Amino acid sequence: MPQIMNRKGVEFSVVLLETGVWRWQFQIDGTVRMGTTKTNLKGMAARKAEMRIDQELKMQRSLVRN
């Protein structure tokens, strides 16, 4: 069972698929985003998910301003 984490109000999870491969997933406004990261460290995989969440939130703010 994946551990649910939170970044800026967005819940996300990181799950080990196989040795050195993690899948991360989150949802913003009903749209699910997921990806994989090759690393042996769960923390690094979580950081990749956090960076992607930051990117998505930044794009949303940009669309709202225009």
C-alpha positions as a printed NumPy array, in Angstrom:
array([[  0.   ,   0.   ,   0.   ],
       [  1.494,   3.357,  -1.009],
       [  2.186,   6.058,   1.507],
       [  0.301,   9.272,   0.704],
       [  2.394,  12.431,   0.908],
       [  1.437,  16.067,   0.444],
       [  3.021,  18.911,  -1.488],
       [  1.356,  22.331,  -1.389],
       [ -2.045,  20.749,  -0.747],
       [ -1.668,  18.114,  -3.484],
       [ -1.608,  14.505,  -2.34 ],
       [  0.798,  12.204,  -4.142],
       [  2.18 ,   8.713,  -3.827],
       [  5.431,   6.979,  -4.724],
       [  5.471,   3.2  ,  -5.224],
       [  8.404,   0.88 ,  -5.893],
       [  7.773,  -1.016,  -9.153],
       [ 11.025,  -2.943,  -9.228],
       [ 14.513,  -2.45 ,  -7.883],
       [ 15.556,   1.088,  -8.792],
       [ 12.28 ,   2.07 , -10.493],
       [  9.588,   4.12 ,  -8.732],
       [  6.196,   5.275,  -9.995],
       [  4.806,   8.553,  -8.711],
       [  1.247,   9.804,  -9.122],
       [ -0.834,  12.836,  -8.195],
       [ -4.088,  14.507,  -9.177],
       [ -4.848,  18.18 ,  -9.726],
       [ -8.342,  19.349, -10.695],
       [ -9.399,  15.846, -11.685],
       [ -6.421,  15.242, -13.963],
       [ -4.126,  12.415, -12.894],
       [ -0.429,  12.788, -13.63 ],
       [  1.987,   9.906, -13.247],
       [  5.5  ,   9.019, -14.185],
       [  8.437,   6.828, -13.338],
       [ 11.823,   7.659, -11.902],
       [ 14.944,   5.531, -11.899],
       [ 16.664,   5.79 ,  -8.529],
       [ 17.427,   3.563,  -5.588],
       [ 16.171,   6.167,  -3.107],
       [ 12.499,   6.727,  -2.361],
       [ 13.265,  10.285,  -1.288],
       [ 14.683,  11.114,  -4.707],
       [ 11.596,   9.677,  -6.399],
       [  9.387,  11.743,  -4.084],
       [ 11.41 ,  14.839,  -4.935],
       [ 10.799,  14.246,  -8.654],
       [  7.059,  14.078,  -7.973],
       [  7.249,  17.288,  -5.931],
       [  9.069,  19.075,  -8.74 ],
       [  6.395,  17.974, -11.204],
       [  3.636,  19.159,  -8.842],
       [  5.357,  22.546,  -8.565],
       [  5.547,  22.716, -12.361],
       [  1.846,  21.882, -12.777],
       [  0.775,  24.426, -10.142],
       [  2.923,  27.103, -11.786],
       [  1.289,  26.409, -15.16 ],
       [ -2.168,  26.682, -13.571],
       [ -1.328,  30.036, -11.99 ],
       [ -0.066,  31.247, -15.347],
       [ -3.323,  30.253, -17.078],
       [ -5.443,  31.967, -14.43 ],
       [ -3.563,  35.256, -14.862],
       [ -4.05 ,  35.337, -18.646]])
